[in-house]
């Protein structure tokens, strides 16, 4: 089993910027079998198989949340 790598990048952006970032991720998933993230000067490439589990979770309350999770 390999080393665990985890990153949690929470920033405040405009709705349009959030959509732009989601579009870029979706485009990378559609075109390639990998996605790439750059955090603090470190580049991480994640291989993504042809089949993934997609989970969409919505929480509505004092603070609303839309969580999208891909796993394989």
N, C-alpha and C positions, 0 to 999 in steps of 0.2 A: 504494500500500500504506500502511495506517495505522500509527500508532505501536504498538510492542510494549508491552503491559501485562502484567506478571506479578506474582503474589503467592504466597507460600508461607507458610501459617499453620499451624504445628505447635504444638499444645498438648496437655497431658496432661489428660484428662477421664475420668469414669467411663464404663463400658460403656453405661449407661443414657443419659448425656448424648450420647455419640457416636450412639446410635440416634435420639435426639430430633433431633439436627442432620441426620442422614440422612433422617429422615421429613420434616422441613421442606423440605429440598431436593427430595425426591421429590414432595411435594405441589405445590411451586412449578412443577416441570417438568410435572406432570400438568394443572395448571390454566391455565398461561400459556405464552406463547412466549418468556419471558424469566425470568432469575433475577437476584437482586440480592444483592450482598455489600457490607457496610460494614466498612471497615478503617481504623483511625486517623482516624475522622471523615470519611473519603472514601467516597462511595457509588458503586458501580460496577454498572451494569446490563448484562447480557449477553443478547443476542438468541439464542434457541435455535430452530433449524428443526424441522420436523416429523419429519425423519429424522436420526438421529445414529449414530455408531459407538460401541458400548459394549464396552469391554475390561475384563476382570476378570483380575487376576494374583494368584496366591497363591505366596508363598515360605515354606518351612518349613525352619528351621535353628536356629542359636543364637538368632536373633531372628526371630519370625514376622511376616509382612506380608501384608495384604490390600489391594490397590490397585484402585480403581475409576476408570476414565477414560472421559470422554465427549469425543468430538471430532467436528468437522464441517468 
